[in-house]
Amino acid sequence: MERTISKQRLKEVYVWELPVRFYHWINALCIVVLAITGYIIGRPPAFQSATEASYGYWFGTVRFIHFVTAFVFFFNFVMRIYWGFVGNKYARWYNFIPLKKWQWKEIICVIKVDILQIKDRPVLGVGHNSLASLTYFFTFLAFVLQCFTGFGIYAAMSESWLPNLFSWIVPLLGGDFMARQIHHILMWFFILFGIVHVYLVFYHDYIERTGVTSSMIGGWKFVEGDDADMDGNERIRSCNQK
């Protein structure tokens, strides 16, 4: 597939505001730390050490890192929820729920390009395409469930007000075992999501050539002037062109 973009027609568009970029990278770091420490907590290795007990308290350190990172993850997510109401048009919540007919058509177009690869023309646009937005919406729901189960489990051993707000979660799920199972399964969901997410970022960066990767650092994308002003129906027509 070849798509030539005239440099004279490129338009610089500020897509991802600073709070969104901060959220993205803090969230990514938190997920990595939480996944590593969470896996260790779930399957602790049997280390033996001849050192004094106070120096061998590595498991307590792992748990402490996990709990502190969980608080950062939670408040970072709360900030993103808020920014979904006050941010620019690319950050707003209405982008993440496909309520319009053209959004569902765009989802089909993206599936044909990204997954089935039966079309080689990328879906043009500036922010997230409709399939990515819907995926992120379900990921946000997974964030909520992960926070609820995590703090619900932690509430039994904490006197902090925040975890104890979620103390009702464990009884609702039928006990500590089910809450831990859901929490563990969601950990693997985030790991798999991260792998697919990184692959698709570089894939779209290659086929679209709009600066997808660098945009989450600087905030700017570079698109043809006509593409920047496309509405949803125009994006669908562009996708369906031979």
Backbone bond lengths (Angstrom), bond angles and torsions (degrees), N, CA, C in turn:
res aa  C-N    CA-C-N  psi(-1)  N-CA   C-N-CA  omega(-1)  CA-C   N-CA-C  phi
1 M - - - 1.455 - - 1.524 109.75 -
2 E 1.305 115.73 133.24 1.452 120.69 177.70 1.526 108.16 -125.01
3 R 1.294 114.83 133.56 1.464 119.98 176.12 1.510 107.50 -137.84
4 T 1.307 116.20 108.77 1.452 120.85 -177.54 1.518 110.22 -90.85
5 I 1.319 115.58 129.22 1.462 121.23 179.15 1.516 108.91 -114.36
6 S 1.286 115.27 124.95 1.458 119.50 179.28 1.518 110.39 -74.67
7 K 1.311 116.83 124.86 1.453 120.57 -177.80 1.528 111.63 -62.89
8 Q 1.343 116.09 -27.96 1.455 119.11 -178.55 1.535 111.65 -69.47
9 R 1.342 117.45 -22.25 1.455 120.72 -175.49 1.521 112.31 -100.21
10 L 1.319 117.99 -2.69 1.458 119.85 -178.45 1.529 111.04 -64.50
11 K 1.314 114.89 138.64 1.454 121.77 179.13 1.520 108.87 -121.67
12 E 1.324 116.25 131.98 1.454 121.52 179.88 1.529 108.65 -88.45
13 V 1.331 116.70 121.70 1.467 121.72 -176.58 1.519 109.19 -121.23
14 Y 1.337 116.01 127.38 1.462 120.70 178.25 1.521 108.03 -83.46
15 V 1.335 116.68 106.87 1.458 122.15 -172.23 1.524 111.99 -100.74
16 W 1.327 116.55 -56.79 1.466 120.61 -172.33 1.527 109.73 -101.21
17 E 1.317 115.75 110.77 1.460 121.21 -180.00 1.533 110.56 -69.21
18 L 1.324 115.56 163.60 1.467 121.00 -176.09 1.536 113.08 -56.22
19 P 1.351 119.92 -45.09 1.473 118.85 178.42 1.524 113.00 -60.11
20 V 1.327 117.49 -35.98 1.468 120.74 178.62 1.526 110.35 -67.30
21 R 1.336 115.88 -40.89 1.472 119.21 -179.90 1.524 110.76 -68.07
22 F 1.339 116.83 -41.87 1.467 119.82 176.02 1.528 110.19 -60.08
23 Y 1.326 116.55 -45.59 1.458 120.71 179.40 1.526 110.35 -57.92
24 H 1.323 116.63 -46.50 1.466 121.14 -176.07 1.518 111.78 -58.61
25 W 1.329 117.15 -49.48 1.467 120.04 -174.79 1.521 111.85 -75.98
26 I 1.320 118.46 -35.93 1.462 120.31 175.05 1.522 109.82 -65.24
27 N 1.321 116.10 -41.52 1.460 121.26 178.80 1.527 111.33 -62.55
28 A 1.333 115.85 -43.98 1.466 120.24 179.77 1.525 110.84 -61.80
29 L 1.333 116.51 -45.51 1.462 120.63 179.49 1.529 110.99 -63.35
30 C 1.329 116.49 -42.52 1.461 120.24 179.54 1.526 111.41 -62.05
31 I 1.322 117.17 -42.69 1.466 120.36 -179.22 1.524 110.66 -62.62
32 V 1.337 117.15 -41.35 1.472 120.42 178.59 1.530 110.47 -62.31
33 V 1.335 116.41 -48.44 1.470 120.59 -178.67 1.523 110.47 -65.20
34 L 1.329 117.53 -44.19 1.462 121.00 -178.73 1.521 111.57 -65.48
35 A 1.341 117.09 -38.33 1.466 120.07 179.29 1.526 111.22 -65.70
36 I 1.331 116.82 -44.41 1.469 120.41 -179.19 1.521 110.89 -65.92
37 T 1.331 116.63 -51.53 1.471 119.92 -178.99 1.525 111.38 -67.55
38 G 1.333 117.21 -36.20 1.462 120.35 178.98 1.514 111.88 -65.19
39 Y 1.336 116.37 -39.45 1.471 119.50 178.05 1.526 110.37 -64.58
40 I 1.336 116.56 -40.78 1.468 120.33 178.77 1.528 110.68 -64.74
41 I 1.336 116.68 -40.66 1.461 120.29 178.93 1.529 110.64 -64.40
42 G 1.334 116.34 -39.50 1.459 120.64 -179.97 1.513 113.45 -71.74
43 R 1.338 116.46 -34.16 1.466 121.48 179.84 1.525 109.31 -133.76
44 P 1.317 117.88 71.75 1.468 120.42 -175.84 1.533 112.06 -65.89
45 P 1.335 117.51 129.51 1.466 119.95 176.52 1.526 111.24 -71.10
46 A 1.334 116.07 150.78 1.471 120.91 -178.43 1.523 109.89 -89.76
47 F 1.326 115.96 84.69 1.456 120.92 177.24 1.530 110.25 -85.62
48 Q 1.307 115.20 141.50 1.456 120.78 173.45 1.520 108.53 -118.22
49 S 1.339 115.92 137.00 1.452 119.89 -178.18 1.521 109.78 -142.91
50 A 1.339 115.26 141.41 1.463 120.91 178.83 1.522 111.58 -91.84
51 T 1.324 117.13 3.88 1.461 120.82 -178.28 1.518 110.43 -77.76
52 E 1.323 115.55 168.01 1.463 121.04 177.04 1.527 109.51 -60.50
53 A 1.321 115.83 146.59 1.462 121.26 -173.84 1.522 112.48 -55.50
54 S 1.326 117.30 -38.31 1.460 120.58 -178.34 1.519 111.92 -64.58
55 Y 1.350 117.54 -24.98 1.460 121.17 178.31 1.532 111.80 -89.61
56 G 1.313 115.60 -14.70 1.464 118.77 -178.39 1.516 113.31 -101.86
57 Y 1.320 116.86 17.39 1.464 120.97 -176.90 1.533 110.18 -86.45
58 W 1.329 114.79 53.21 1.467 119.53 -175.53 1.528 112.15 -71.54
59 F 1.335 117.51 -33.92 1.464 119.97 -177.70 1.529 110.95 -67.10
60 G 1.328 116.47 -37.73 1.457 119.90 175.66 1.520 111.48 -62.99
61 T 1.344 116.57 -36.57 1.466 120.64 177.42 1.521 110.74 -65.72
62 V 1.343 116.30 -41.21 1.469 120.85 177.91 1.523 110.50 -60.74
63 R 1.312 116.72 -45.13 1.466 121.24 178.85 1.530 111.03 -63.29
64 F 1.324 116.66 -41.23 1.466 120.47 179.37 1.529 110.39 -61.90
65 I 1.336 116.72 -45.34 1.472 120.70 178.72 1.527 109.86 -60.99
66 H 1.326 116.62 -41.64 1.462 120.96 -179.94 1.523 111.12 -61.87
67 F 1.337 116.85 -45.07 1.460 120.78 -176.79 1.538 111.17 -68.84
68 V 1.327 116.89 -43.09 1.471 120.03 179.84 1.528 110.05 -63.41
69 T 1.336 116.28 -44.07 1.465 120.37 179.38 1.520 111.01 -63.77
70 A 1.331 117.03 -34.68 1.462 121.01 177.92 1.526 111.28 -62.26
71 F 1.340 117.14 -39.41 1.465 120.69 177.30 1.530 110.55 -65.01
72 V 1.337 116.53 -42.71 1.471 120.49 178.38 1.518 109.83 -62.45
73 F 1.333 116.28 -45.77 1.467 122.30 178.64 1.526 111.01 -56.96
74 F 1.335 116.72 -44.64 1.462 121.58 -177.14 1.521 111.71 -64.52
75 F 1.327 117.10 -50.73 1.467 119.33 -176.50 1.531 111.37 -71.38
76 N 1.313 117.35 -29.96 1.464 120.70 174.11 1.528 109.91 -64.30
77 F 1.322 116.83 -40.61 1.460 121.53 178.50 1.527 111.31 -67.64
78 V 1.332 116.47 -39.22 1.471 120.36 176.54 1.527 110.15 -59.49
79 M 1.341 116.46 -41.47 1.464 120.36 177.78 1.537 110.59 -61.13
80 R 1.352 116.78 -39.85 1.474 119.76 -179.51 1.519 110.73 -67.64
81 I 1.323 117.45 -36.85 1.460 120.30 176.20 1.526 110.00 -59.89
82 Y 1.323 116.04 -45.37 1.464 120.95 178.24 1.519 110.87 -61.34
83 W 1.358 116.68 -43.95 1.460 119.86 -177.02 1.525 112.37 -68.53
84 G 1.309 116.62 -19.69 1.459 119.60 175.52 1.517 112.88 -67.50
85 F 1.322 116.95 -14.43 1.466 121.95 178.14 1.534 112.70 -102.42
86 V 1.325 117.77 -24.58 1.470 120.46 -173.61 1.529 113.02 -117.64
87 G 1.324 118.20 -7.82 1.457 120.76 -176.77 1.519 112.60 -77.53
88 N 1.319 116.42 -175.29 1.463 120.14 -179.90 1.533 110.52 -72.98
89 K 1.323 116.56 -179.00 1.467 120.14 -171.86 1.521 112.88 -66.20
90 Y 1.313 118.62 -20.02 1.463 121.08 179.46 1.524 112.14 -82.95
91 A 1.327 116.94 -17.33 1.469 121.40 -177.89 1.522 112.58 -100.80
92 R 1.336 118.28 -10.58 1.459 121.48 -172.67 1.533 111.84 -69.38
93 W 1.336 115.61 151.48 1.453 121.59 -175.77 1.523 112.99 -65.81
94 Y 1.324 118.35 -28.04 1.462 118.79 -177.21 1.525 112.45 -64.75
95 N 1.334 116.82 -16.26 1.462 119.54 176.07 1.524 112.13 -72.78
96 F 1.322 117.40 -23.71 1.457 121.09 -169.81 1.525 113.85 -92.58
97 I 1.326 117.44 -9.45 1.461 120.75 -179.82 1.529 108.25 -118.60
98 P 1.340 117.84 115.50 1.474 120.99 -175.96 1.529 111.90 -75.61
99 L 1.311 116.42 89.47 1.459 121.37 -179.28 1.530 112.10 -98.39
100 K 1.337 116.69 -8.80 1.461 120.47 -177.46 1.526 110.93 -110.91
101 K 1.314 114.91 152.18 1.467 120.88 -175.63 1.528 111.29 -61.49
102 W 1.337 117.56 -40.41 1.457 119.97 -177.37 1.527 111.89 -65.14
103 Q 1.346 117.38 -27.52 1.458 120.14 179.12 1.525 110.95 -67.36
104 W 1.337 117.01 -40.13 1.456 120.09 177.81 1.527 110.87 -68.47
105 K 1.342 116.73 -35.61 1.466 119.51 175.68 1.525 110.93 -65.45
106 E 1.335 116.01 -37.52 1.455 119.56 178.42 1.526 110.89 -67.58
107 I 1.328 117.15 -36.42 1.462 120.23 176.55 1.525 110.17 -58.31
108 I 1.337 116.60 -43.49 1.471 120.93 178.94 1.524 110.23 -63.62
109 C 1.344 116.73 -41.41 1.471 120.49 178.82 1.528 111.08 -61.83
110 V 1.319 116.61 -43.63 1.467 120.36 -178.74 1.522 110.75 -65.70
111 I 1.334 117.37 -38.92 1.468 120.94 177.11 1.524 110.26 -61.02
112 K 1.340 116.59 -40.91 1.463 120.38 179.22 1.524 111.86 -64.11
113 V 1.336 116.49 -34.72 1.467 120.55 -177.50 1.526 111.11 -84.17
114 D 1.329 117.31 -50.72 1.464 121.84 -169.88 1.521 113.88 -83.57
115 I 1.330 116.96 -38.12 1.464 120.42 -172.55 1.519 111.91 -103.13
116 L 1.333 116.63 -57.57 1.464 119.70 -179.05 1.529 112.54 -76.59
117 Q 1.351 116.14 -26.33 1.465 123.22 179.58 1.530 111.70 54.15
118 I 1.334 114.91 40.98 1.461 120.20 175.74 1.525 110.59 -97.43
119 K 1.342 116.82 -4.32 1.454 121.74 172.09 1.515 107.56 -130.42
120 D 1.337 115.78 146.72 1.465 119.01 -178.11 1.522 112.71 -114.77
121 R 1.323 116.57 11.53 1.458 119.39 178.79 1.517 109.22 -100.55
122 P 1.322 119.65 117.10 1.469 120.89 -176.97 1.525 111.92 -65.93
123 V 1.314 115.74 152.89 1.458 121.48 175.54 1.520 107.75 -77.50
124 L 1.325 115.99 116.41 1.456 120.75 -175.05 1.524 110.53 -78.56
125 G 1.293 116.26 147.10 1.452 121.90 179.58 1.514 109.22 165.93
126 V 1.311 116.66 175.45 1.460 120.84 -176.36 1.516 111.59 -107.92
127 G 1.333 117.54 -52.29 1.456 120.59 178.78 1.516 111.53 -83.77
128 H 1.342 116.47 -151.23 1.454 120.61 177.45 1.523 109.87 -70.13
129 N 1.345 117.17 142.62 1.451 118.79 169.58 1.529 108.38 -74.37
130 S 1.332 116.51 169.80 1.465 120.83 -171.36 1.521 112.91 -66.11
131 L 1.340 117.84 -34.47 1.463 119.53 178.71 1.522 110.50 -68.99
132 A 1.318 117.06 -42.52 1.472 120.38 177.26 1.520 110.30 -62.54
133 S 1.326 117.07 -42.58 1.465 120.55 -179.74 1.522 111.46 -62.07
134 L 1.347 116.81 -43.60 1.466 120.37 179.03 1.525 110.59 -64.60
135 T 1.335 116.69 -39.47 1.465 121.04 178.17 1.522 110.49 -62.58
136 Y 1.341 116.70 -43.69 1.467 120.52 178.77 1.526 110.93 -64.52
137 F 1.324 117.15 -34.68 1.458 119.98 178.59 1.530 110.69 -61.99
138 F 1.334 116.86 -45.95 1.466 120.01 177.55 1.528 111.00 -66.87
139 T 1.341 116.12 -31.73 1.462 119.47 176.49 1.520 110.49 -66.71
140 F 1.340 117.50 -39.11 1.463 121.30 176.22 1.533 110.64 -61.49
141 L 1.341 116.73 -39.06 1.456 119.99 176.97 1.529 110.46 -64.08
142 A 1.345 115.40 -38.28 1.472 119.49 176.62 1.522 110.67 -65.28
143 F 1.347 116.86 -36.58 1.472 120.12 175.08 1.529 110.61 -58.44
144 V 1.330 115.54 -45.07 1.468 120.37 -178.81 1.527 110.16 -61.14
145 L 1.341 116.06 -47.71 1.463 120.00 -178.97 1.522 111.26 -64.64
146 Q 1.334 116.71 -37.72 1.467 120.24 178.69 1.530 110.94 -64.89
147 C 1.323 116.45 -42.07 1.470 120.45 177.60 1.523 110.79 -64.43
148 F 1.324 117.18 -43.89 1.457 121.16 -179.08 1.525 111.28 -61.91
149 T 1.338 117.10 -48.88 1.464 120.17 -178.51 1.521 110.87 -68.54
150 G 1.341 117.57 -39.80 1.458 120.90 -179.13 1.515 112.39 -63.35
151 F 1.324 116.04 -50.77 1.462 119.14 179.52 1.529 111.75 -70.42
152 G 1.341 116.16 -29.40 1.456 119.34 176.56 1.517 111.66 -63.84
153 I 1.336 116.22 -41.86 1.468 120.97 176.69 1.522 110.58 -66.95
154 Y 1.335 115.98 -41.29 1.471 121.59 -176.83 1.524 112.10 -69.26
155 A 1.332 116.65 -25.40 1.472 120.72 -175.75 1.521 112.12 -59.78
156 A 1.343 117.27 -30.03 1.462 120.74 -177.38 1.528 112.29 -68.02
157 M 1.324 117.37 -19.18 1.467 120.65 -177.13 1.522 112.51 -122.27
158 S 1.326 117.56 12.08 1.462 120.86 -176.21 1.526 110.93 -127.74
159 E 1.317 115.13 146.87 1.460 120.90 174.25 1.527 111.35 -103.37
160 S 1.324 116.52 2.27 1.461 121.05 -179.83 1.529 109.76 -68.73
161 W 1.331 115.83 145.64 1.461 120.24 -176.83 1.523 112.85 -66.71
162 L 1.344 117.78 -33.99 1.465 119.43 -175.56 1.523 112.62 -67.46
163 P 1.335 119.98 -53.44 1.470 118.02 177.64 1.520 113.10 -58.43
164 N 1.322 116.68 -36.23 1.460 119.39 -177.31 1.525 113.22 -70.80
165 L 1.322 117.26 -14.05 1.464 119.79 171.64 1.527 111.26 -65.99
166 F 1.345 116.00 -21.55 1.463 121.00 -176.15 1.525 111.94 -109.95
167 S 1.326 117.83 17.35 1.461 120.81 -177.62 1.522 112.60 -64.82
168 W 1.331 117.54 -19.26 1.464 121.24 -179.32 1.530 112.94 -78.98
169 I 1.333 117.22 -11.31 1.458 120.69 -175.45 1.528 111.69 -67.28
170 V 1.334 116.67 -46.55 1.469 120.27 -176.46 1.531 111.50 -60.73
171 P 1.351 120.17 -48.52 1.479 118.71 175.89 1.527 112.84 -61.11
172 L 1.326 116.92 -35.47 1.464 120.24 179.68 1.522 111.61 -62.90
173 L 1.342 116.70 -36.84 1.466 121.57 -178.55 1.527 112.96 -84.53
174 G 1.317 116.23 -0.79 1.455 119.60 176.54 1.510 114.87 95.21
175 G 1.311 116.98 7.82 1.462 118.98 177.03 1.512 113.11 133.83
176 D 1.316 113.89 172.78 1.455 121.64 -175.74 1.526 112.12 -64.98
177 F 1.329 117.76 -35.90 1.468 121.08 -177.05 1.523 111.32 -61.25
178 M 1.336 116.75 -48.75 1.463 120.16 -178.56 1.522 111.25 -65.04
179 A 1.329 117.42 -39.18 1.464 120.73 178.86 1.525 110.49 -62.03
180 R 1.331 116.60 -42.47 1.465 120.58 178.85 1.521 111.62 -67.20
181 Q 1.335 117.06 -38.02 1.466 120.54 179.16 1.528 111.04 -63.23
182 I 1.332 116.50 -45.53 1.467 120.61 178.73 1.522 110.06 -62.68
183 H 1.325 116.08 -43.93 1.461 121.28 179.33 1.527 110.61 -60.38
184 H 1.314 116.63 -40.72 1.470 121.47 -179.46 1.534 111.38 -69.56
185 I 1.313 116.73 -43.92 1.471 120.56 179.64 1.531 110.77 -62.23
186 L 1.323 116.63 -40.91 1.459 120.29 178.55 1.518 111.62 -64.52
187 M 1.332 117.51 -31.03 1.471 120.02 175.06 1.523 110.19 -58.15
188 W 1.333 117.35 -45.47 1.469 120.90 179.56 1.523 111.26 -68.70
189 F 1.335 116.52 -32.28 1.465 119.44 175.14 1.523 110.63 -60.00
190 F 1.333 117.09 -45.44 1.465 120.92 -179.05 1.529 111.44 -67.97
191 I 1.316 117.49 -34.65 1.465 120.19 176.87 1.525 110.49 -64.12
192 L 1.333 116.53 -48.11 1.468 120.37 179.29 1.527 110.97 -65.58
193 F 1.332 116.26 -40.41 1.464 119.65 177.76 1.525 110.55 -59.96
194 G 1.331 117.20 -42.83 1.460 121.14 -179.76 1.516 112.28 -60.69
195 I 1.332 116.58 -41.27 1.467 120.76 179.46 1.521 110.50 -63.72
196 V 1.344 116.03 -48.83 1.470 120.18 -179.79 1.522 110.69 -64.86
197 H 1.327 116.70 -40.05 1.463 121.50 -179.21 1.531 111.59 -60.31
198 V 1.323 116.79 -47.08 1.467 120.42 -179.75 1.526 110.19 -63.36
199 Y 1.345 116.69 -42.16 1.466 119.78 178.98 1.526 111.18 -60.21
200 L 1.340 116.87 -47.84 1.460 120.11 -176.61 1.529 112.30 -68.11
201 V 1.333 117.49 -32.47 1.464 119.83 177.06 1.523 110.25 -60.50
202 F 1.318 116.87 -48.12 1.462 120.10 -179.94 1.525 111.38 -70.70
203 Y 1.342 117.02 -32.85 1.460 121.11 177.88 1.526 110.41 -63.85
204 H 1.338 116.05 -47.95 1.463 119.34 179.74 1.529 111.20 -69.61
205 D 1.303 116.82 -33.10 1.459 119.59 176.75 1.526 110.22 -60.75
206 Y 1.324 115.67 -34.99 1.470 120.56 -178.60 1.523 111.79 -76.59
207 I 1.352 117.55 -44.95 1.466 118.37 -173.45 1.526 112.51 -83.70
208 E 1.338 117.70 -26.09 1.461 119.51 -176.67 1.516 112.92 -97.28
209 R 1.316 117.58 -29.56 1.469 123.46 178.61 1.529 112.09 55.39
210 T 1.329 116.14 42.74 1.468 119.47 -178.50 1.528 112.50 -112.76
211 G 1.332 116.82 5.06 1.460 119.83 -179.40 1.513 112.99 82.03
212 V 1.345 116.73 38.10 1.459 120.58 -178.94 1.526 110.81 -58.06
213 T 1.329 116.77 -47.00 1.461 120.52 -176.40 1.521 111.83 -66.35
214 S 1.322 116.59 -50.11 1.462 120.62 -177.11 1.527 112.23 -69.65
215 S 1.346 117.47 -20.41 1.466 119.79 -177.98 1.526 111.90 -66.34
216 M 1.324 117.75 -27.06 1.456 119.57 178.78 1.530 111.55 -82.35
217 I 1.325 116.37 0.79 1.464 121.81 173.21 1.526 110.03 -105.47
218 G 1.335 116.13 -51.02 1.464 120.26 -178.12 1.511 114.82 -97.77
219 G 1.346 116.97 -20.23 1.457 120.73 178.62 1.517 115.01 96.26
220 W 1.351 117.07 -12.56 1.459 120.39 -173.18 1.516 112.17 -103.74
221 K 1.347 115.31 142.73 1.461 122.15 169.03 1.522 108.36 -116.88
222 F 1.316 115.65 156.95 1.455 121.01 -177.59 1.524 108.38 -122.46
223 V 1.315 116.02 109.55 1.458 121.58 -174.75 1.515 109.93 -128.93
224 E 1.329 115.11 161.17 1.455 119.15 174.43 1.518 108.91 -65.16
225 G 1.309 115.71 145.66 1.455 121.13 -174.74 1.510 113.76 -52.46
226 D 1.338 117.61 -41.39 1.456 121.24 -178.80 1.527 111.24 -67.77
227 D 1.351 116.64 -36.69 1.464 120.65 -177.72 1.519 111.64 -66.20
228 A 1.317 117.04 -33.17 1.461 120.84 -176.09 1.524 111.92 -65.64
229 D 1.327 117.42 -27.46 1.463 120.94 -175.58 1.522 113.18 -103.30
230 M 1.327 117.74 10.07 1.461 121.20 -178.20 1.523 111.50 -68.81
231 D 1.351 116.08 138.40 1.453 118.28 168.92 1.527 108.37 -92.00
232 G 1.331 116.50 -178.85 1.454 120.01 -174.82 1.510 114.01 -60.30
233 N 1.324 117.70 -45.53 1.463 121.25 -177.57 1.525 111.51 -65.24
234 E 1.326 117.11 -35.35 1.464 120.28 177.58 1.517 110.75 -67.19
235 R 1.326 117.60 -35.93 1.459 121.64 177.20 1.515 110.77 -63.81
236 I 1.351 116.90 -39.22 1.456 120.71 178.88 1.520 110.73 -66.67
237 R 1.332 116.60 -43.38 1.475 119.43 178.82 1.510 110.51 -61.68
238 S 1.324 116.83 -39.70 1.462 120.88 179.19 1.529 111.13 -64.01
239 C 1.312 115.42 -41.13 1.462 120.38 -179.81 1.520 111.44 -64.67
240 N 1.342 116.76 -37.47 1.463 121.27 -176.18 1.524 112.90 -81.47
241 Q 1.319 118.50 -5.23 1.450 120.44 177.78 1.526 109.69 -68.60
242 K 1.299 115.88 145.50 1.462 121.27 178.64 1.518 109.96 -76.41
